[in-house]
Amino acid sequence: MSPQMAGKYMRIVGIFSILVAVLFALAGVNDFTGVNDLFFRLASSGNEGVAGLNTLEAKMAMAIAGGVFGGLMAMYVFISAPGVEQGNELIRKGSIYTFLTWFIIDSGASLASGNAPNVIPNVIFLVTYLAPLLLVKRETARHT
């Protein structure tokens, strides 16, 4: 994958993910699309969907999680994508480590809290976000 194609892919996926983050953050307020309800029914062992978000604390946690996810995706769009296009290895590797850190913490906490099904979408997200970072063609250093 060329650096330009990787950057374009990252921007498209990242911008879409920012929109999803907004919907996720609002899950405790209004799930007008029904997507959050479906996600929670599939990813949570509680099988209550958004009805399980019935406390102010759960709604606040959703707002925080959506905000953090949106911020991570803004980093992907505004720092990672241009860095990959410019061949910046520090940004590419840092982005890989960022997503691996998220995956380990999120999936580990999901397992520990009895919500093992959440690991499945996490794997899908991890592959989606890491693909361009791992597949991008990197220029080799020239020795003169």
MOCORRA-V455220 format. One record per pair of residues at least 4 apart in sequence whose C-alpha atoms are under 8 Angstrom apart, sorted by the first residue. I is the first residue (numbers start at 1). J is the second residue. D is the distance in whole Angstrom. If there is no record, write none. Layout:
BEGIN
((I | J | D) (I | J | D))
END
This chain:
BEGIN
((1 | 5 | 6) (1 | 6 | 6) (1 | 132 | 7) (1 | 135 | 6) (1 | 136 | 5) (1 | 137 | 6) (2 | 6 | 6) (2 | 136 | 6) (2 | 137 | 6) (3 | 7 | 6) (3 | 84 | 6) (3 | 85 | 5) (3 | 86 | 7) (3 | 87 | 7) (3 | 136 | 6) (3 | 137 | 6) (3 | 138 | 8) (4 | 8 | 6) (4 | 85 | 5) (5 | 9 | 6) (6 | 10 | 6) (6 | 81 | 7) (6 | 84 | 7) (6 | 85 | 7) (6 | 132 | 5) (6 | 133 | 7) (6 | 136 | 6) (7 | 11 | 6) (7 | 81 | 4) (7 | 82 | 6) (7 | 84 | 6) (7 | 85 | 6) (7 | 132 | 8) (8 | 12 | 6) (8 | 81 | 7) (9 | 13 | 6) (9 | 132 | 7) (10 | 14 | 6) (10 | 76 | 7) (10 | 77 | 6) (10 | 81 | 6) (10 | 129 | 7) (10 | 132 | 7) (11 | 15 | 6) (11 | 76 | 7) (11 | 77 | 5) (11 | 81 | 7) (12 | 16 | 6) (13 | 17 | 6) (13 | 129 | 8) (14 | 18 | 6) (14 | 73 | 5) (14 | 74 | 7) (14 | 76 | 6) (14 | 77 | 5) (15 | 19 | 7) (15 | 73 | 7) (15 | 74 | 8) (15 | 77 | 7) (16 | 20 | 6) (17 | 21 | 6) (17 | 70 | 7) (17 | 73 | 6) (18 | 22 | 6) (18 | 69 | 8) (18 | 70 | 5) (18 | 71 | 8) (18 | 73 | 6) (18 | 74 | 7) (19 | 23 | 7) (19 | 70 | 8) (20 | 24 | 6) (21 | 25 | 6) (21 | 66 | 5) (21 | 67 | 7) (21 | 69 | 6) (21 | 70 | 5) (22 | 26 | 6) (22 | 66 | 6) (22 | 67 | 7) (22 | 70 | 7) (23 | 27 | 6) (23 | 31 | 7) (23 | 36 | 8) (23 | 66 | 8) (24 | 36 | 7) (24 | 62 | 7) (24 | 63 | 7) (24 | 65 | 8) (24 | 66 | 5) (25 | 62 | 5) (25 | 63 | 4) (25 | 64 | 7) (25 | 65 | 7) (25 | 66 | 4) (25 | 67 | 6) (26 | 30 | 6) (26 | 31 | 7) (26 | 62 | 7) (26 | 63 | 6) (26 | 66 | 8) (27 | 31 | 5) (27 | 36 | 6) (27 | 50 | 7) (27 | 59 | 7) (27 | 62 | 7) (27 | 63 | 8) (28 | 50 | 7) (28 | 53 | 6) (28 | 54 | 8) (28 | 58 | 8) (28 | 59 | 5) (28 | 60 | 8) (28 | 62 | 7) (28 | 63 | 8) (29 | 59 | 7) (31 | 35 | 7) (31 | 36 | 6) (31 | 37 | 7) (31 | 50 | 8) (34 | 38 | 6) (35 | 39 | 6) (36 | 40 | 6) (36 | 49 | 7) (36 | 50 | 7) (37 | 41 | 6) (37 | 49 | 4) (37 | 50 | 5) (37 | 51 | 8) (38 | 42 | 6) (38 | 49 | 6) (39 | 43 | 6) (39 | 49 | 7) (40 | 44 | 5) (40 | 47 | 7) (40 | 48 | 7) (40 | 49 | 5) (40 | 50 | 7) (41 | 45 | 8) (41 | 46 | 7) (41 | 47 | 5) (41 | 48 | 6) (41 | 49 | 5) (42 | 47 | 7) (42 | 117 | 7) (42 | 118 | 8) (43 | 115 | 7) (43 | 116 | 8) (43 | 117 | 5) (43 | 118 | 4) (43 | 119 | 8) (43 | 120 | 8) (43 | 121 | 7) (44 | 49 | 8) (44 | 115 | 5) (44 | 116 | 8) (44 | 117 | 6) (44 | 118 | 6) (45 | 114 | 7) (45 | 115 | 5) (45 | 116 | 7) (45 | 117 | 7) (46 | 52 | 8) (48 | 52 | 5) (49 | 53 | 8) (50 | 54 | 8) (53 | 58 | 5) (53 | 59 | 6) (54 | 58 | 7) (54 | 59 | 7) (55 | 59 | 6) (56 | 60 | 6) (57 | 61 | 6) (58 | 62 | 6) (59 | 63 | 6) (60 | 64 | 6) (61 | 65 | 6) (62 | 66 | 6) (63 | 67 | 6) (64 | 68 | 6) (65 | 69 | 6) (66 | 70 | 6) (67 | 71 | 6) (68 | 72 | 6) (69 | 73 | 6) (70 | 74 | 6) (71 | 75 | 6) (72 | 76 | 6) (73 | 77 | 6) (74 | 78 | 6) (74 | 79 | 8) (75 | 79 | 5) (75 | 80 | 6) (76 | 80 | 5) (76 | 81 | 6) (76 | 95 | 8) (77 | 81 | 5) (77 | 82 | 8) (78 | 82 | 7) (79 | 83 | 6) (79 | 91 | 8) (80 | 84 | 6) (80 | 91 | 6) (80 | 92 | 7) (80 | 95 | 6) (81 | 85 | 6) (82 | 86 | 6) (83 | 87 | 6) (83 | 88 | 5) (83 | 89 | 8) (83 | 91 | 6) (83 | 92 | 7) (84 | 88 | 6) (84 | 89 | 7) (84 | 91 | 7) (84 | 92 | 6) (84 | 133 | 7) (84 | 136 | 8) (87 | 138 | 7) (87 | 139 | 7) (88 | 92 | 6) (89 | 93 | 6) (90 | 94 | 6) (91 | 95 | 6) (92 | 96 | 6) (92 | 133 | 6) (93 | 97 | 6) (93 | 133 | 8) (94 | 98 | 6) (95 | 99 | 6) (95 | 133 | 8) (96 | 100 | 6) (96 | 130 | 6) (96 | 133 | 7) (97 | 101 | 6) (98 | 102 | 6) (99 | 103 | 6) (99 | 126 | 7) (99 | 129 | 8) (99 | 130 | 7) (100 | 104 | 6) (100 | 126 | 8) (101 | 105 | 6) (102 | 106 | 6) (103 | 107 | 6) (103 | 108 | 8) (103 | 122 | 7) (103 | 123 | 8) (103 | 126 | 7) (104 | 108 | 6) (105 | 109 | 6) (106 | 110 | 6) (106 | 122 | 8) (107 | 111 | 6) (107 | 116 | 8) (107 | 118 | 7) (107 | 119 | 5) (107 | 122 | 7) (108 | 112 | 6) (109 | 113 | 6) (110 | 114 | 6) (110 | 115 | 5) (110 | 116 | 6) (110 | 118 | 6) (110 | 119 | 7) (111 | 115 | 5) (111 | 116 | 5) (111 | 119 | 8) (116 | 120 | 8) (117 | 121 | 8) (118 | 122 | 6) (119 | 123 | 6) (120 | 124 | 7) (121 | 125 | 6) (122 | 126 | 6) (123 | 127 | 6) (124 | 128 | 6) (125 | 129 | 6) (126 | 130 | 6) (127 | 131 | 6) (129 | 133 | 8) (130 | 134 | 6) (131 | 135 | 6) (132 | 136 | 6))
END
